[in-house]
């Protein structure tokens, strides 16, 4: 019998692969840490789901914030709650942070997605968020403005986690921006020893966009091939990162199947895994073995590449220019969703401030 408690324990204990919890829920993050997680993430969608599932932990605090700040509007209150939920998650991870000398154990907090076109607003909020807790990592979208914000925030000492990222060109642009920021810090005599920048590729959302695009264009693709679009993109980016010696670490997110874990085991990468998928992984009998260097079935890659122009944009190093990042299908869909969640979260706060008199 294996001495490790679960497949996730075995993954992080026997390979360079780390995993984070894809939520700051107390219940879910506690489970993840018990199974070897060394980080977690949050965004407006996640915080809204946390409040729905764990409102008993936050209801009194929400009322108190409203009471103590009589001139604040629902947006002001929403962002205060958002920050406090993230800080609480960072507190749960603080022992991991301290045990790893500040190199692991961080909580990723997302900047306001509404500002995706404003580099200064993104950077200013990133600097502010990074000061909320010693183990805070800050998520910046990989948009045209986001690339500039990533460089500037890195220079200012922010541990960034690039998000809204689905493609090799985006991952390369992030790594180059981080290198510029780190070089500027080094030239200024500033410390970079505890900086651990991360670039997310939302591989499941890459898969989703290929399916949507194929359906829109009436293109027939072998169904199984869609499940490997994001993984193929991630593995190519990982190979390029290693070849170029970038100091940014890749992270795979947005789970849709167990391949999104098993096919990436062994890489010096991070896997951000939702709680429900952690349960599936830990209940599975899939062997924990190094598969990061195993190529995706060439027939799947060829079919995706030959039939889907959107896959070529994701897979080729020069498939997208930085000016095209905002309008890329997966980016636009995800930004719209994140911005919608900001408004939904404000609506949740509104119900505390102005209860609906029409509901019994």
NORWOKA-V66593 format. One record per pair of residues at least 12 apart in sequence whose C-alpha atoms are under 8 Angstrom apart, sorted by the first residue. I is the first residue (numbers start at 1). J is the second residue. D is the distance in Angstrom with one decimal. If there is no record, write none. Layout:
i=I j=J d=D
i=I j=J d=D
//
This chain:
i=5 j=35 d=7.7
i=6 j=35 d=7.2
i=6 j=282 d=5.4
i=7 j=281 d=6.7
i=7 j=282 d=5.3
i=7 j=284 d=7.8
i=7 j=286 d=8.0
i=7 j=287 d=8.0
i=7 j=288 d=6.5
i=8 j=35 d=6.3
i=8 j=36 d=6.9
i=8 j=278 d=7.6
i=8 j=281 d=7.2
i=8 j=282 d=6.4
i=9 j=35 d=5.4
i=9 j=36 d=5.4
i=10 j=288 d=6.9
i=11 j=265 d=6.8
i=11 j=266 d=7.8
i=11 j=288 d=6.3
i=11 j=289 d=8.0
i=12 j=36 d=6.5
i=13 j=36 d=8.0
i=15 j=265 d=7.3
i=15 j=266 d=5.1
i=15 j=267 d=7.6
i=15 j=290 d=7.5
i=16 j=266 d=5.8
i=16 j=267 d=6.1
i=16 j=268 d=4.9
i=16 j=269 d=7.2
i=17 j=265 d=6.2
i=17 j=266 d=5.6
i=17 j=267 d=5.5
i=17 j=268 d=5.2
i=17 j=269 d=5.3
i=17 j=270 d=5.9
i=17 j=271 d=7.5
i=18 j=37 d=7.0
i=18 j=38 d=6.9
i=18 j=268 d=7.6
i=18 j=269 d=6.3
i=18 j=270 d=4.7
i=18 j=271 d=6.3
i=19 j=36 d=7.4
i=19 j=37 d=5.1
i=19 j=38 d=6.3
i=19 j=39 d=7.0
i=19 j=270 d=5.2
i=19 j=271 d=4.6
i=19 j=272 d=5.6
i=19 j=273 d=6.9
i=20 j=32 d=7.5
i=20 j=37 d=5.0
i=20 j=38 d=5.7
i=20 j=39 d=4.4
i=20 j=40 d=4.8
i=20 j=41 d=7.3
i=20 j=270 d=7.0
i=20 j=271 d=6.1
i=20 j=272 d=4.6
i=20 j=273 d=6.2
i=21 j=37 d=6.5
i=21 j=39 d=6.3
i=21 j=40 d=4.5
i=21 j=41 d=6.6
i=21 j=272 d=5.7
i=21 j=273 d=5.4
i=21 j=274 d=6.0
i=21 j=275 d=6.8
i=22 j=40 d=5.8
i=22 j=41 d=5.3
i=22 j=42 d=7.1
i=22 j=272 d=5.3
i=22 j=273 d=5.1
i=22 j=274 d=4.5
i=22 j=275 d=6.9
i=23 j=40 d=6.1
i=23 j=41 d=5.3
i=23 j=42 d=5.5
i=23 j=46 d=6.1
i=23 j=47 d=8.0
i=23 j=50 d=7.8
i=23 j=274 d=6.8
i=23 j=275 d=7.7
i=24 j=40 d=6.3
i=24 j=41 d=6.3
i=24 j=42 d=6.0
i=24 j=46 d=7.5
i=24 j=47 d=7.5
i=24 j=50 d=7.2
i=24 j=85 d=7.4
i=24 j=86 d=6.7
i=24 j=89 d=5.2
i=25 j=50 d=5.4
i=25 j=54 d=7.5
i=25 j=89 d=7.4
i=26 j=89 d=7.1
i=28 j=275 d=5.9
i=29 j=89 d=7.7
i=29 j=92 d=7.8
i=30 j=92 d=7.6
i=32 j=275 d=7.5
i=32 j=278 d=7.8
i=33 j=93 d=7.8
i=38 j=93 d=7.4
i=38 j=96 d=6.3
i=38 j=97 d=7.9
i=38 j=104 d=5.9
i=38 j=105 d=4.7
i=38 j=106 d=7.2
i=39 j=93 d=6.8
i=39 j=104 d=6.8
i=39 j=105 d=4.8
i=39 j=106 d=4.9
i=39 j=107 d=5.7
i=39 j=108 d=7.9
i=40 j=89 d=7.8
i=40 j=105 d=7.9
i=40 j=106 d=6.7
i=40 j=107 d=4.9
i=40 j=108 d=6.2
i=40 j=272 d=7.4
i=41 j=107 d=5.5
i=41 j=108 d=4.4
i=41 j=109 d=6.3
i=41 j=272 d=7.8
i=42 j=86 d=6.9
i=42 j=107 d=7.6
i=42 j=108 d=6.0
i=42 j=109 d=5.3
i=42 j=110 d=6.5
i=43 j=109 d=6.3
i=43 j=110 d=5.1
i=43 j=338 d=7.8
i=44 j=82 d=7.4
i=44 j=110 d=7.6
i=44 j=338 d=6.7
i=44 j=341 d=5.6
i=44 j=342 d=5.6
i=44 j=345 d=6.9
i=45 j=338 d=6.6
i=45 j=341 d=5.2
i=45 j=342 d=7.5
i=45 j=345 d=7.9
i=47 j=82 d=6.6
i=47 j=85 d=7.2
i=48 j=341 d=7.7
i=48 j=344 d=7.9
i=48 j=345 d=5.8
i=62 j=81 d=7.1
i=62 j=352 d=7.9
i=63 j=352 d=7.2
i=65 j=77 d=6.9
i=66 j=353 d=7.1
i=74 j=346 d=5.8
i=74 j=347 d=7.8
i=74 j=349 d=6.0
i=74 j=350 d=5.9
i=74 j=353 d=7.6
i=75 j=346 d=5.8
i=77 j=349 d=7.3
i=78 j=345 d=6.8
i=78 j=346 d=5.7
i=78 j=349 d=6.2
i=83 j=129 d=8.0
i=83 j=132 d=7.9
i=86 j=107 d=7.2
i=86 j=108 d=8.0
i=86 j=109 d=6.4
i=87 j=132 d=6.8
i=87 j=133 d=6.5
i=89 j=107 d=6.7
i=90 j=106 d=6.5
i=90 j=107 d=5.2
i=90 j=133 d=7.0
i=90 j=135 d=6.4
i=90 j=136 d=6.8
i=93 j=105 d=5.3
i=93 j=106 d=6.6
i=93 j=107 d=7.3
i=94 j=106 d=7.7
i=94 j=135 d=6.9
i=97 j=135 d=6.7
i=102 j=135 d=7.2
i=102 j=194 d=6.4
i=103 j=194 d=6.1
i=103 j=195 d=7.7
i=103 j=196 d=6.9
i=105 j=135 d=6.7
i=106 j=135 d=4.7
i=106 j=136 d=5.4
i=106 j=137 d=6.0
i=107 j=135 d=6.4
i=107 j=136 d=5.1
i=107 j=137 d=5.7
i=108 j=136 d=6.1
i=108 j=137 d=4.4
i=108 j=138 d=5.3
i=108 j=139 d=6.2
i=108 j=161 d=7.0
i=109 j=129 d=7.4
i=109 j=136 d=7.1
i=109 j=137 d=6.3
i=109 j=138 d=5.0
i=109 j=139 d=5.7
i=110 j=138 d=5.9
i=110 j=139 d=4.4
i=110 j=140 d=6.6
i=111 j=125 d=6.4
i=111 j=126 d=6.4
i=111 j=129 d=8.0
i=111 j=138 d=7.0
i=111 j=139 d=6.0
i=111 j=140 d=6.1
i=112 j=125 d=8.0
i=112 j=342 d=8.0
i=113 j=141 d=7.4
i=113 j=335 d=6.7
i=113 j=338 d=6.3
i=113 j=339 d=5.7
i=114 j=339 d=5.8
i=116 j=141 d=6.6
i=116 j=143 d=6.5
i=116 j=145 d=6.6
i=116 j=146 d=6.6
i=117 j=143 d=7.3
i=117 j=144 d=7.1
i=117 j=145 d=5.2
i=117 j=146 d=7.3
i=118 j=145 d=5.8
i=118 j=146 d=7.7
i=119 j=145 d=4.7
i=119 j=146 d=5.8
i=119 j=147 d=8.0
i=119 j=148 d=6.1
i=119 j=149 d=4.9
i=120 j=149 d=6.7
i=122 j=140 d=7.1
i=122 j=146 d=7.2
i=122 j=149 d=6.2
i=123 j=149 d=5.1
i=123 j=150 d=7.4
i=123 j=152 d=6.8
i=123 j=153 d=5.5
i=126 j=138 d=5.9
i=126 j=139 d=7.7
i=126 j=140 d=7.6
i=126 j=153 d=6.7
i=126 j=158 d=7.0
i=127 j=153 d=6.6
i=127 j=156 d=7.3
i=127 j=158 d=6.2
i=130 j=158 d=6.1
i=130 j=159 d=7.5
i=136 j=159 d=7.5
i=137 j=158 d=7.2
i=137 j=159 d=5.1
i=137 j=160 d=5.6
i=137 j=161 d=6.4
i=138 j=158 d=7.1
i=138 j=159 d=6.3
i=138 j=160 d=4.8
i=138 j=161 d=5.6
i=139 j=160 d=5.8
i=139 j=161 d=4.5
i=139 j=162 d=5.4
i=139 j=163 d=5.9
i=140 j=160 d=6.8
i=140 j=161 d=6.3
i=140 j=162 d=5.0
i=140 j=163 d=5.7
i=141 j=162 d=5.7
i=141 j=163 d=4.7
i=141 j=164 d=5.0
i=141 j=165 d=7.2
i=142 j=162 d=6.1
i=142 j=163 d=6.0
i=142 j=164 d=5.6
i=142 j=165 d=5.7
i=142 j=170 d=6.5
i=142 j=174 d=7.2
i=142 j=325 d=7.1
i=142 j=326 d=8.0
i=143 j=164 d=7.8
i=143 j=322 d=7.4
i=143 j=325 d=5.3
i=143 j=326 d=5.2
i=144 j=322 d=5.6
i=144 j=323 d=5.7
i=144 j=324 d=7.7
i=144 j=325 d=6.2
i=144 j=326 d=6.5
i=147 j=173 d=7.0
i=147 j=174 d=6.3
i=147 j=177 d=6.4
i=148 j=177 d=7.2
i=150 j=162 d=7.7
i=150 j=174 d=7.2
i=150 j=177 d=6.3
i=150 j=178 d=6.5
i=150 j=181 d=7.8
i=151 j=177 d=4.7
i=151 j=178 d=5.3
i=151 j=179 d=7.8
i=151 j=180 d=6.2
i=151 j=181 d=4.6
i=152 j=181 d=6.2
i=153 j=181 d=7.6
i=154 j=178 d=6.2
i=154 j=181 d=5.0
i=154 j=182 d=6.4
i=155 j=181 d=4.3
i=155 j=182 d=5.9
i=155 j=184 d=6.1
i=155 j=185 d=5.3
i=156 j=185 d=7.6
i=157 j=185 d=7.9
i=157 j=192 d=7.5
i=157 j=195 d=7.4
i=158 j=195 d=7.7
i=159 j=195 d=5.7
i=159 j=196 d=6.0
i=159 j=197 d=5.2
i=159 j=198 d=7.8
i=160 j=196 d=7.8
i=160 j=197 d=5.1
i=160 j=198 d=6.2
i=160 j=199 d=8.0
i=161 j=197 d=6.1
i=161 j=198 d=4.6
i=161 j=199 d=5.5
i=161 j=200 d=6.7
i=162 j=174 d=7.0
i=162 j=198 d=6.3
i=162 j=199 d=4.6
i=162 j=200 d=5.6
i=163 j=199 d=6.8
i=163 j=200 d=5.4
i=163 j=201 d=7.2
i=163 j=202 d=7.8
i=164 j=200 d=7.7
i=164 j=201 d=7.7
i=164 j=202 d=7.1
i=164 j=331 d=5.9
i=164 j=334 d=6.6
i=164 j=335 d=7.2
i=165 j=199 d=7.9
i=165 j=200 d=6.2
i=165 j=201 d=5.0
i=165 j=202 d=6.0
i=165 j=331 d=7.0
i=166 j=200 d=7.9
i=166 j=201 d=4.8
i=166 j=202 d=5.3
i=166 j=203 d=6.3
i=166 j=205 d=7.2
i=166 j=206 d=5.6
i=166 j=230 d=7.6
i=166 j=314 d=6.9
i=166 j=330 d=7.0
i=166 j=331 d=7.5
i=167 j=201 d=6.9
i=167 j=206 d=7.8
i=167 j=233 d=6.4
i=167 j=234 d=7.8
i=167 j=313 d=7.4
i=167 j=314 d=4.2
i=167 j=315 d=6.4
i=168 j=233 d=6.3
i=168 j=234 d=7.3
i=168 j=236 d=7.3
i=168 j=237 d=5.4
i=168 j=314 d=5.7
i=168 j=315 d=5.7
i=168 j=316 d=6.6
i=168 j=317 d=5.8
i=168 j=319 d=8.0
i=169 j=314 d=6.9
i=169 j=315 d=7.8
i=169 j=316 d=7.1
i=169 j=317 d=5.2
i=169 j=318 d=6.0
i=169 j=319 d=6.4
i=169 j=320 d=6.0
i=169 j=321 d=7.4
i=170 j=320 d=7.8
i=170 j=322 d=7.6
i=170 j=325 d=7.3
i=171 j=199 d=6.5
i=171 j=200 d=7.8
i=171 j=201 d=7.3
i=171 j=237 d=6.8
i=172 j=237 d=7.5
i=172 j=241 d=7.7
i=172 j=317 d=7.7
i=173 j=322 d=7.6
i=174 j=199 d=6.8
i=175 j=199 d=7.6
i=175 j=246 d=6.2
i=175 j=247 d=7.4
i=175 j=248 d=5.9
i=176 j=246 d=7.8
i=178 j=197 d=7.5
i=178 j=247 d=7.9
i=178 j=248 d=7.2
i=179 j=246 d=7.2
i=179 j=247 d=7.2
i=196 j=247 d=7.9
i=196 j=248 d=6.9
i=196 j=249 d=7.5
i=197 j=247 d=7.4
i=197 j=248 d=5.0
i=197 j=249 d=6.4
i=198 j=248 d=5.3
i=198 j=249 d=4.7
i=198 j=250 d=5.8
i=198 j=251 d=6.6
i=199 j=248 d=6.6
i=199 j=249 d=6.1
i=199 j=250 d=4.9
i=199 j=251 d=5.9
i=200 j=250 d=5.8
i=200 j=251 d=4.4
i=200 j=252 d=5.7
i=200 j=253 d=6.7
i=201 j=234 d=6.7
i=201 j=250 d=7.3
i=201 j=251 d=6.2
i=201 j=252 d=5.2
i=201 j=253 d=6.3
i=202 j=230 d=7.5
i=202 j=252 d=5.9
i=202 j=253 d=4.6
i=202 j=254 d=5.3
i=203 j=229 d=7.6
i=203 j=230 d=4.1
i=203 j=231 d=6.3
i=203 j=233 d=7.8
i=203 j=234 d=7.1
i=203 j=252 d=6.2
i=203 j=253 d=6.0
i=203 j=254 d=6.1
i=203 j=255 d=7.4
i=203 j=260 d=7.8
i=204 j=230 d=6.2
i=204 j=253 d=6.8
i=204 j=254 d=4.6
i=204 j=255 d=5.3
i=204 j=256 d=5.5
i=204 j=260 d=7.9
i=205 j=230 d=7.7
i=205 j=254 d=6.2
i=205 j=330 d=6.7
i=206 j=229 d=6.7
i=206 j=230 d=5.2
i=206 j=330 d=6.5
i=207 j=226 d=5.6
i=207 j=227 d=6.1
i=207 j=228 d=7.2
i=207 j=229 d=5.5
i=207 j=230 d=5.5
i=208 j=226 d=7.9
i=209 j=329 d=6.8
i=209 j=330 d=5.6
i=210 j=226 d=6.7
i=210 j=229 d=7.6
i=210 j=308 d=7.5
i=210 j=310 d=6.9
i=210 j=311 d=6.9
i=211 j=226 d=6.7
i=213 j=308 d=7.9
i=213 j=310 d=7.5
i=214 j=308 d=7.1
i=219 j=307 d=7.3
i=219 j=308 d=8.0
i=221 j=303 d=7.2
i=221 j=304 d=7.3
i=221 j=307 d=7.7
i=222 j=300 d=7.8
i=224 j=300 d=7.9
i=225 j=300 d=4.9
i=225 j=301 d=7.4
i=225 j=303 d=7.7
i=225 j=304 d=7.1
i=226 j=304 d=7.8
i=227 j=256 d=8.0
i=227 j=257 d=7.6
i=228 j=296 d=7.1
i=228 j=300 d=7.4
i=228 j=301 d=7.9
i=229 j=301 d=7.3
i=229 j=304 d=7.4
i=229 j=311 d=7.4
i=231 j=260 d=6.9
i=231 j=263 d=7.6
i=231 j=264 d=7.9
i=231 j=296 d=7.6
i=232 j=295 d=7.8
i=232 j=296 d=6.0
i=232 j=301 d=7.2
i=232 j=315 d=7.8
i=233 j=314 d=6.7
i=233 j=315 d=5.4
i=234 j=252 d=7.4
i=235 j=292 d=7.3
i=235 j=293 d=7.8
i=235 j=295 d=8.0
i=236 j=315 d=7.5
i=238 j=250 d=7.0
i=249 j=268 d=7.6
i=249 j=269 d=6.1
i=249 j=270 d=7.6
i=250 j=269 d=5.3
i=250 j=270 d=6.4
i=251 j=269 d=5.7
i=251 j=270 d=4.5
i=251 j=271 d=5.6
i=251 j=272 d=6.9
i=252 j=269 d=7.8
i=252 j=270 d=6.4
i=252 j=271 d=5.0
i=252 j=272 d=6.2
i=253 j=271 d=6.3
i=253 j=272 d=5.1
i=253 j=273 d=6.7
i=254 j=272 d=7.7
i=254 j=273 d=7.6
i=255 j=273 d=6.7
i=255 j=274 d=7.2
i=255 j=277 d=7.4
i=258 j=277 d=7.8
i=258 j=281 d=7.0
i=262 j=286 d=7.6
i=262 j=288 d=7.2
i=262 j=289 d=8.0
i=262 j=291 d=7.1
i=263 j=291 d=5.3
i=263 j=292 d=6.0
i=263 j=294 d=7.8
i=264 j=290 d=7.7
i=264 j=291 d=5.9
i=264 j=292 d=4.6
i=265 j=288 d=7.3
i=265 j=289 d=6.5
i=265 j=290 d=5.2
i=265 j=291 d=5.6
i=265 j=292 d=5.6
i=266 j=289 d=7.1
i=266 j=290 d=4.4
i=266 j=291 d=6.2
i=266 j=292 d=5.4
i=267 j=290 d=7.6
i=267 j=292 d=5.3
i=267 j=293 d=7.8
//
